[in-house]
Amino acid sequence: MLRIRLRRVGAKKQPSYRIVVADSRAPRDGAFVEQVGHYNPLTDPPTITLDEDKVVKWLRQGAQPSEPVERMLKKMGTLERLKGQ
């Protein structure tokens, strides 16, 4: 099963995350299928950048978001956009 989840990048004590589509069995920072955005928790407010078209495409194909990514999608209104179409 494919999951939309966070992949940690950045220096020690300076985390930054890429939002990727990856196999659920792959390690957190391992192989992924496609990058669909990024998240920086250190800015105020935290920066979330998504390619919503790619996210919607993967959700329609059956990819499941992880809990943190699902909260981000709800906050940005992407899940409502998916349900509305």
N, C-alpha and C positions, 0 to 999 in steps of 0.2 A: 504494500500500500504506500502511496505517496503522501507525504506530509508537507505542509507549508510551515516552516519553523525558522528559528533564529540560528545563525552561525556566528560565533564570536570571532572578531578580528580586533586588531589594535594592540597597543603596548600593555605591559603589566600595569595594573591599576588605572588604565585608560581604556575601558571597554567601548567597543563600537560593534554593532551587529549588522550582518547582512540578512535579509529575509530571502530565503531560498526554498525551492521545491526539491525535496530529497526523499530517497527511499527511507521508510521508517526504521529499517535495520542498520542503516549507515551511521557511523559515529557523528557526534555533534559537529565537528569541524572537518568531516570527511567529504566524500564525493557528493555532488549535488547535480540535479538535472538543469535547473535554470535559476538565475538570480532575478527576483521580482521587486526588490527594494532594499532600503537600509534604515536603520534605527540608531540614533545617538542619544543615550540617556543622560549624558553629561551636560547638555545644553539646557537652558531654562526658558521656555518649556522644552521637554524632550522632542527631538526632531524625528519625524516619521515621514519617509518618502516611499511611495508605492507606485508601481505601474499597474493601475487598477484594471486595465484591460487584460493584462497577463494573469493577474490574480483571479479574475472572474473566469477566464478561460480554464485555468487549472481547477478551480472549484467545480465547474461544470463537468470536468472530466473525472471527478471523483476524489481529488486531493482533499485531505482533511487538515484544517489548521490546528496548530498546537494551541494550548490555552492562552499564552501571552499574545500570540499572533491573532487569535480570535478576538481578544479584547481590543487590539489595535484596529482590526477591521470593523468592529462595532463602533468604535470611537470615530472612525473616519466615514462611516456610513456605507461602506462597501458591501456589507452583508445585506443591507436593506435594498441596495441597488440590484443585487443578485436576485433577491426574492421578488422584486418589482417587475422583472423582465420575464 
